[in-house]
């Protein structure tokens, strides 16, 4: 499909592992809240989870840029569309 970016299997696996860790962090946050832990401690863990999600977003963007570069070097006509989509995604995240 034109303009569609796909992850390499190793990149997808790494991102899946990171998302599972984040899922664990969020479950930990729910436990901390239920246990009525200190708000500062909870906020610190929220910041850590947000940073981990930001890292996932950056990993996705880097993988997309690499793919766009490969497509462009291979002379594939839909490279420009994929790059435009990636640009919109980057701007959405910033």
MDAnalysis code that builds the backbone (N, CA, C; Angstrom):
import MDAnalysis as mda
import numpy as np

u = mda.Universe.empty(282, n_residues=94, atom_resindex=np.repeat(np.arange(94), 3), trajectory=True)
u.add_TopologyAttr("name", ["N", "CA", "C"] * 94)
u.add_TopologyAttr("resid", np.arange(1, 95))
u.add_TopologyAttr("resname", ["UNK", "UNK", "UNK", "UNK", "UNK", "UNK", "UNK", "UNK", "UNK", "UNK", "UNK", "UNK", "UNK", "UNK", "UNK", "UNK", "UNK", "UNK", "UNK", "UNK", "UNK", "UNK", "UNK", "UNK", "UNK", "UNK", "UNK", "UNK", "UNK", "UNK", "UNK", "UNK", "UNK", "UNK", "UNK", "UNK", "UNK", "UNK", "UNK", "UNK", "UNK", "UNK", "UNK", "UNK", "UNK", "UNK", "UNK", "UNK", "UNK", "UNK", "UNK", "UNK", "UNK", "UNK", "UNK", "UNK", "UNK", "UNK", "UNK", "UNK", "UNK", "UNK", "UNK", "UNK", "UNK", "UNK", "UNK", "UNK", "UNK", "UNK", "UNK", "UNK", "UNK", "UNK", "UNK", "UNK", "UNK", "UNK", "UNK", "UNK", "UNK", "UNK", "UNK", "UNK", "UNK", "UNK", "UNK", "UNK", "UNK", "UNK", "UNK", "UNK", "UNK", "UNK"])
u.atoms.positions = np.array([
    [0.847, -1.184, 0.000],
    [0.000, 0.000, 0.000],
    [0.886, 1.238, 0.000],
    [0.588, 2.199, -0.821],
    [1.396, 3.407, -0.955],
    [1.387, 4.207, 0.343],
    [2.566, 4.656, 0.756],
    [2.668, 5.494, 1.937],
    [2.594, 4.742, 3.247],
    [2.547, 3.419, 3.205],
    [2.452, 2.620, 4.417],
    [3.842, 2.169, 4.834],
    [4.125, 2.304, 6.118],
    [5.412, 1.887, 6.649],
    [5.232, 0.637, 7.499],
    [6.146, -0.298, 7.337],
    [6.116, -1.545, 8.099],
    [7.402, -1.666, 8.879],
    [7.326, -2.266, 10.053],
    [8.506, -2.451, 10.882],
    [9.194, -3.766, 10.547],
    [10.506, -3.740, 10.619],
    [11.260, -4.989, 10.525],
    [10.904, -5.836, 11.746],
    [10.997, -7.144, 11.612],
    [10.581, -8.035, 12.701],
    [11.351, -7.789, 13.990],
    [12.655, -7.546, 13.892],
    [13.430, -7.317, 15.110],
    [13.034, -6.007, 15.779],
    [12.727, -4.991, 14.986],
    [12.283, -3.705, 15.536],
    [10.925, -3.864, 16.191],
    [10.035, -4.583, 15.518],
    [8.704, -4.811, 16.092],
    [8.806, -5.570, 17.409],
    [9.651, -6.579, 17.458],
    [9.816, -7.366, 18.680],
    [10.346, -6.497, 19.818],
    [11.305, -5.625, 19.517],
    [11.855, -4.744, 20.547],
    [10.785, -3.780, 21.061],
    [9.992, -3.252, 20.158],
    [8.932, -2.326, 20.566],
    [7.866, -3.057, 21.375],
    [7.532, -4.284, 20.972],
    [6.560, -5.074, 21.746],
    [7.064, -5.312, 23.169],
    [8.362, -5.635, 23.306],
    [8.935, -5.840, 24.649],
    [8.840, -4.561, 25.477],
    [9.171, -3.446, 24.840],
    [9.107, -2.165, 25.552],
    [7.672, -1.854, 25.983],
    [6.710, -2.110, 25.109],
    [5.304, -1.853, 25.453],
    [4.823, -2.755, 26.580],
    [5.297, -4.002, 26.619],
    [4.926, -4.883, 27.735],
    [5.495, -4.353, 29.054],
    [6.716, -3.825, 29.008],
    [7.287, -3.226, 30.223],
    [6.462, -2.020, 30.660],
    [6.055, -1.206, 29.696],
    [5.233, -0.039, 30.014],
    [3.903, -0.487, 30.613],
    [3.345, -1.539, 30.048],
    [2.099, -2.089, 30.589],
    [2.289, -2.462, 32.061],
    [3.425, -3.060, 32.386],
    [3.731, -3.390, 33.773],
    [3.870, -2.150, 34.638],
    [4.482, -1.107, 34.063],
    [4.616, 0.148, 34.801],
    [3.244, 0.734, 35.126],
    [2.336, 0.689, 34.157],
    [0.995, 1.248, 34.376],
    [0.250, 0.422, 35.424],
    [0.393, -0.889, 35.374],
    [-0.228, -1.731, 36.404],
    [0.352, -1.380, 37.781],
    [1.661, -1.129, 37.826],
    [2.286, -0.713, 39.080],
    [1.738, 0.615, 39.568],
    [1.484, 1.530, 38.646],
    [0.893, 2.811, 39.020],
    [-0.494, 2.619, 39.639],
    [-1.271, 1.719, 39.052],
    [-2.602, 1.449, 39.589],
    [-2.506, 0.879, 41.002],
    [-1.529, -0.015, 41.218],
    [-1.334, -0.576, 42.562],
    [-0.910, 0.513, 43.541],
    [0.006, 1.358, 43.107],
    [0.462, 2.438, 43.986],
    [-0.694, 3.342, 44.396],
    [-1.566, 3.635, 43.449],
    [-2.719, 4.473, 43.745],
    [-3.663, 3.771, 44.719],
    [-3.921, 2.491, 44.468],
    [-4.806, 1.723, 45.342],
    [-4.230, 1.606, 46.752],
    [-2.913, 1.557, 46.850],
    [-2.236, 1.457, 48.147],
    [-2.063, 2.819, 48.810],
    [-2.551, 3.856, 48.122],
    [-2.492, 5.228, 48.627],
    [-1.059, 5.650, 48.925],
    [-0.170, 5.327, 47.980],
    [1.234, 5.693, 48.118],
    [1.394, 7.198, 47.944],
    [2.537, 7.687, 48.304],
    [2.843, 9.112, 48.236],
    [2.684, 9.642, 46.805],
    [2.026, 10.783, 46.685],
    [1.762, 11.374, 45.367],
    [3.041, 11.649, 44.591],
    [4.089, 12.071, 45.266],
    [5.354, 12.358, 44.584],
    [5.944, 11.083, 43.998],
    [5.835, 9.972, 44.712],
    [6.334, 8.691, 44.208],
    [5.543, 8.251, 42.975],
    [4.235, 8.437, 43.035],
    [3.383, 8.065, 41.902],
    [3.724, 8.947, 40.690],
    [3.862, 10.239, 40.935],
    [4.187, 11.163, 39.842],
    [5.531, 10.806, 39.201],
    [6.487, 10.394, 40.004],
    [7.786, 9.992, 39.467],
    [7.640, 8.784, 38.543],
    [6.799, 7.836, 38.922],
    [6.575, 6.657, 38.092],
    [5.769, 6.991, 36.836],
    [4.858, 7.965, 36.935],
    [4.132, 8.435, 35.754],
    [5.131, 9.037, 34.760],
    [6.063, 9.825, 35.266],
    [7.079, 10.429, 34.403],
    [7.916, 9.351, 33.719],
    [8.242, 8.294, 34.435],
    [9.026, 7.206, 33.851],
    [8.239, 6.502, 32.742],
    [6.949, 6.285, 32.970],
    [6.108, 5.635, 31.956],
    [5.967, 6.531, 30.730],
    [5.808, 7.820, 30.942],
    [5.716, 8.758, 29.806],
    [7.002, 8.763, 28.999],
    [8.134, 8.749, 29.691],
    [9.426, 8.726, 28.993],
    [9.572, 7.450, 28.176],
    [9.096, 6.342, 28.722],
    [9.168, 5.070, 27.998],
    [8.280, 5.107, 26.753],
    [7.099, 5.706, 26.856],
    [6.227, 5.844, 25.688],
    [6.852, 6.771, 24.642],
    [7.497, 7.831, 25.111],
    [8.194, 8.720, 24.175],
    [9.285, 7.970, 23.431],
    [9.961, 7.072, 24.115],
    [11.017, 6.281, 23.470],
    [10.420, 5.368, 22.398],
    [9.253, 4.788, 22.668],
    [8.577, 3.957, 21.663],
    [8.276, 4.802, 20.431],
    [7.754, 6.001, 20.644],
    [7.433, 6.883, 19.518],
    [8.681, 7.206, 18.710],
    [9.780, 7.497, 19.374],
    [11.023, 7.816, 18.661],
    [11.545, 6.595, 17.906],
    [11.451, 5.414, 18.508],
    [11.877, 4.193, 17.825],
    [11.063, 3.975, 16.550],
    [9.764, 4.247, 16.637],
    [8.903, 4.107, 15.456],
    [9.296, 5.104, 14.369],
    [9.571, 6.330, 14.771],
    [9.967, 7.349, 13.792],
    [11.302, 7.012, 13.143],
    [12.255, 6.554, 13.927],
    [13.560, 6.181, 13.373],
    [13.399, 5.031, 12.382],
    [12.612, 4.040, 12.752],
    [12.386, 2.907, 11.844],
    [11.715, 3.382, 10.559],
    [10.771, 4.297, 10.680],
    [10.104, 4.836, 9.502],
    [11.044, 5.618, 8.613],
    [11.905, 6.418, 9.221],
    [12.881, 7.177, 8.434],
    [13.833, 6.252, 7.687],
    [14.277, 5.210, 8.364],
    [15.163, 4.242, 7.712],
    [14.460, 3.595, 6.520],
    [13.200, 3.244, 6.701],
    [12.454, 2.612, 5.620],
    [12.250, 3.586, 4.460],
    [11.928, 4.837, 4.762],
    [11.747, 5.836, 3.697],
    [13.040, 6.026, 2.916],
    [14.154, 6.061, 3.622],
    [15.438, 6.218, 2.946],
    [15.717, 5.039, 2.023],
    [15.452, 3.824, 2.510],
    [15.646, 2.642, 1.661],
    [14.740, 2.685, 0.441],
    [13.477, 3.079, 0.630],
    [12.543, 3.146, -0.484],
    [13.001, 4.182, -1.497],
    [13.479, 5.319, -1.009],
    [13.943, 6.376, -1.903],
    [15.173, 5.913, -2.688],
    [16.088, 5.254, -2.002],
    [17.291, 4.759, -2.676],
    [16.957, 3.688, -3.712],
    [15.894, 2.928, -3.447],
    [15.463, 1.899, -4.392],
    [14.614, 2.481, -5.523],
    [14.324, 3.782, -5.461],
    [13.553, 4.432, -6.508],
    [12.069, 4.103, -6.484],
    [11.551, 3.712, -5.323],
    [10.123, 3.378, -5.225],
    [9.309, 4.663, -5.236],
    [8.268, 4.711, -6.060],
    [7.516, 5.956, -6.235],
    [6.727, 6.391, -5.005],
    [6.372, 5.490, -4.116],
    [5.558, 5.889, -2.966],
    [6.401, 6.309, -1.763],
    [7.710, 6.456, -1.934],
    [8.579, 6.910, -0.846],
    [8.181, 8.307, -0.376],
    [7.837, 9.188, -1.294],
    [7.470, 10.563, -0.923],
    [6.213, 10.576, -0.067],
    [5.237, 9.734, -0.395],
    [4.010, 9.665, 0.400],
    [4.276, 9.137, 1.799],
    [5.134, 8.134, 1.886],
    [5.481, 7.576, 3.193],
    [6.215, 8.607, 4.034],
    [7.102, 9.361, 3.401],
    [7.846, 10.386, 4.125],
    [6.916, 11.503, 4.600],
    [5.960, 11.891, 3.784],
    [4.992, 12.921, 4.186],
    [4.178, 12.450, 5.385],
    [3.789, 11.185, 5.375],
    [3.023, 10.624, 6.494],
    [3.874, 10.616, 7.761],
    [5.123, 10.248, 7.612],
    [6.046, 10.233, 8.737],
    [6.256, 11.642, 9.297],
    [6.340, 12.614, 8.411],
    [6.496, 14.012, 8.833],
    [5.294, 14.456, 9.660],
    [4.098, 14.117, 9.214],
    [2.886, 14.471, 9.984],
    [2.906, 13.808, 11.355],
    [3.357, 12.565, 11.396],
    [3.435, 11.846, 12.669],
    [4.424, 12.520, 13.598],
    [5.584, 12.893, 13.065],
    [6.592, 13.574, 13.874],
    [6.038, 14.872, 14.442],
    [5.367, 15.646, 13.624],
    [4.806, 16.919, 14.095],
    [3.721, 16.691, 15.139],
    [2.973, 15.630, 15.016],
    [1.945, 15.316, 15.993],
    [2.575, 15.015, 17.356],
    [3.735, 14.381, 17.341],
    [4.392, 13.986, 18.581],
    [5.197, 15.115, 19.235],
    [5.483, 16.159, 18.472],
    [6.336, 17.208, 19.041],
    [5.528, 18.292, 19.717],
])
